[in-house]
Amino acid sequence: MSMQAPAPLVIDASGVGLHTIAKTSRLDARRVLAFAAGVLERSEAYWDDTREGGLIVHPGIAFSLQLQSQSRILSTPVPAAQMSADAWVGAVHAETDLQIYAPFEVDQVITTQGRLIARKQTRAGVFNVERYRMVESSGRLLAEMDYNLMFRGATLVGGDVALEPMPTRRRPPEPLRPRKIREVIIPREALHHYTACADIYAPIHTERRVAAKAGFNDIILHGSATKSIALSAVVQTFFGGDARRVRRLYGQLRAVVPAETSIIVEAVATENDADGKLSVFFRVLNHEGAEAISNGLVAGWTPGAQPADDVSGKRLQA
């Protein structure tokens, strides 16, 4: 089901280059365990803090770090005095691209800051690119995330602006052979659990009144939760259940996932590199068979390879 058409917006390109206020967080055991609960994770690797080597931190926790550091300085398309709720009905979370240079670990202190790095006019509206960098207290860059919004029907003034290059978008090798690797039931309470456990709040995911105003029959699952659940399935199937091997997660958000339905995670293709890198192309189908996530990619080190950390600060081309 599609959303109601937003009021026409005029967006100024001059906002490109602005930063959010940096947010520092500690990945203590409570937070790590809560996030695993929020994404319905059942593997002992995310639950048993007595296991040898300790807890594995779910890479999806980057969504929590990113969204908590987001501020309207990035995403507000018009001056705050002119902002209305109707403008945000047209703001669609289009895609995210997470690149991980070293695994997240329990008790790391991480500072996250975002910057609006690009705006461009498309036929659908104005495409908005926010880049977040996650740095641990030693100064090492752990991860970067591009969080991309589409303001549907909007017009950009000032021309297209891009301050940094975009990472390469990879296509799966042919032929595609989709195969189901996991089906997950999404009960109503799961949406509230994720909201609380990830500390990511948007009322369209918890309050039917707000969801109805946006044109939906019911509350819908967070896109970041859908991606994290899919990541869990791919990690368990292809990376020996070890999320520390993951170096990239990409996906485009398409159809919604209403409460009290289910999703199916499908692998559509795989590709192995000579250096031990594995790329898994995936998609997520909602209860109607529509793609909730399309063009998904998880890249990382295979169980037989020795994971390597990129500490140079350069973006990986996974």
PyMOL commands that set and color helices and strands:
alter all, ss='L'
color gray80, all
select helices_A, chain A and resi 13-15+29-38+44-46+61-69+72-75+80-82+85-89+188-197+203-205+208-213+223-238+243-245
alter helices_A, ss='H'
color red, helices_A
select strands_A, chain A and resi 10-12+23-26+91-100+109-121+125-136+141-152+155-157+161-162+179-186+246-253+261-272+277-285+291-301
alter strands_A, ss='S'
color yellow, strands_A
deselect
rebuild
show_as cartoon
